């Protein structure tokens, strides 16, 4: 693919910020940072402009939308994805049969645990539909040269033919994210110089006229491809005598190798491999020393830490619902003192004394913004991971299920189908774009996933995202009348009070006061 891959330079970068001003109030929060207008997404998808096959195989004939059976068999770049997913399914089924030996696990009617039907990934009746485009220049701290990322989010959809020949679209519980670098280093601006991060940010914030860019023949080259992220609702288990209702989501990442021109199975960013670390004393010691080192603890506090690959996992299973307390979240359960059962409980990676001592030293250096207690450390340990973040204020196991522009009568939830965590984070992301556009150094730090970092803005005041009804808040410790130091600012708006909503000692939800 020599000429291959160039349209995102002119379309996604310049197309940025296209939002429908008549859409729901939540859509306004994402202006300049995401494209969720159903009409825009429909045109980009149905006109074969930003389909997966068009971006990865631009030489093919136009207006030929590849169904999933052809997508994975015809595009060599994707050949490693199906077998990697199959292997994870096999491991998952074996683990569930060991955990629930009396329950049947499978596809179809009459099973106790309903699995995602992998046959839809080889079906001529399904394809990935463009469901949203998200600007993640707030992740430029990962790679300054790329200016962050642009994510094209696709939702797996089945098209059922009716007796009269019409087709009905049914969205299936899987997203496929094609992650691109935000800046094409080869693109030249009108001044004859390479396009800068400031120019990319301005184009997103300025709500440019995207229609004049379609069909210009530009494609992003291989160097702009970064990775593919898949999220599949791997199973649903109704409430039974053995367990409450549970739905599990499988997360996988495939990094692009420009040499082999394939997306290869990779580790998940910051997805700590709990089981492997707990089973290896040397790895356990190394991880504790690495994370508590001053420079790493500072980035950990700010939410910008990048954990070395040797500590990371190649897959994550995210169970929902997960509750409010960080100790109830799956990924790092057992890594802290007093958590869980078995090895992690008796020999944790971090003791309370480890954490308290490290935080005291960090506070003396003036390094702390968010993590000020053991509970704050534990919560951050979860929400820097893929799995822990997806469990926090998500819609099931998704933060962006995607715009359902195929619906006959789109509701507000299908026009802006994003989680409270996603919507609440848009102000911070827009601040970072504004800093880029002004030629300033952005502040990439973020608060906890449960509570947005507003940085002085009152735009979210009184809403569920910050301090309104249903917002996450800080509970007073029983008997002491005090709040945990990491969450003292998590108050409720006038007329609401923080009340326990789950088995959590620290975090509650804002509800109307009762006498």
HELIX and SHEET records of a PDB file:
HELIX    1   1 UNK A    7  UNK A    8  1                                   2    
HELIX    2   2 UNK A    9  UNK A   13  3                                   5    
HELIX    3   3 UNK A   14  UNK A   15  1                                   2    
HELIX    4   4 UNK A   25  UNK A   29  1                                   5    
HELIX    5   5 UNK A   38  UNK A   46  1                                   9    
HELIX    6   6 UNK A   52  UNK A   56  1                                   5    
HELIX    7   7 UNK A   68  UNK A   74  1                                   7    
HELIX    8   8 UNK A   76  UNK A   78  5                                   3    
HELIX    9   9 UNK A   79  UNK A   99  1                                  21    
HELIX   10  10 UNK A  118  UNK A  122  5                                   5    
HELIX   11  11 UNK A  137  UNK A  139  5                                   3    
HELIX   12  12 UNK A  144  UNK A  146  5                                   3    
HELIX   13  13 UNK A  197  UNK A  205  1                                   9    
HELIX   14  14 UNK A  210  UNK A  213  5                                   4    
HELIX   15  15 UNK A  222  UNK A  224  5                                   3    
HELIX   16  16 UNK A  274  UNK A  279  1                                   6    
HELIX   17  17 UNK A  281  UNK A  292  1                                  12    
HELIX   18  18 UNK A  294  UNK A  302  1                                   9    
HELIX   19  19 UNK A  309  UNK A  311  5                                   3    
HELIX   20  20 UNK A  326  UNK A  328  5                                   3    
HELIX   21  21 UNK A  343  UNK A  346  1                                   4    
HELIX   22  22 UNK A  352  UNK A  365  1                                  14    
HELIX   23  23 UNK A  374  UNK A  383  1                                  10    
HELIX   24  24 UNK A  386  UNK A  390  1                                   5    
HELIX   25  25 UNK A  412  UNK A  415  1                                   4    
HELIX   26  26 UNK A  420  UNK A  424  1                                   5    
HELIX   27  27 UNK A  426  UNK A  437  1                                  12    
HELIX   28  28 UNK A  485  UNK A  487  5                                   3    
SHEET    1   A 7 UNK A  34  UNK A  35  0                                        
SHEET    2   A 7 UNK A 126  UNK A 136 -1                                        
SHEET    3   A 7 UNK A 149  UNK A 161 -1                                        
SHEET    4   A 7 UNK A 167  UNK A 181 -1                                        
SHEET    5   A 7 UNK A 225  UNK A 237 -1                                        
SHEET    6   A 7 UNK A 113  UNK A 115 -1                                        
SHEET    7   A 7 UNK A 105  UNK A 106  1                                        
SHEET    1   B 7 UNK A  34  UNK A  35  0                                        
SHEET    2   B 7 UNK A 126  UNK A 136 -1                                        
SHEET    3   B 7 UNK A 149  UNK A 161 -1                                        
SHEET    4   B 7 UNK A 167  UNK A 181 -1                                        
SHEET    5   B 7 UNK A 225  UNK A 237 -1                                        
SHEET    6   B 7 UNK A 246  UNK A 257 -1                                        
SHEET    7   B 7 UNK A 262  UNK A 266 -1                                        
SHEET    1   C 7 UNK A  34  UNK A  35  0                                        
SHEET    2   C 7 UNK A 126  UNK A 136 -1                                        
SHEET    3   C 7 UNK A 149  UNK A 161 -1                                        
SHEET    4   C 7 UNK A 167  UNK A 181 -1                                        
SHEET    5   C 7 UNK A 225  UNK A 237 -1                                        
SHEET    6   C 7 UNK A 246  UNK A 257 -1                                        
SHEET    7   C 7 UNK A 316  UNK A 320 -1                                        
SHEET    1   D 3 UNK A 472  UNK A 474  0                                        
SHEET    2   D 3 UNK A 507  UNK A 512 -1                                        
SHEET    3   D 3 UNK A 496  UNK A 499 -1                                        
END                                                                             
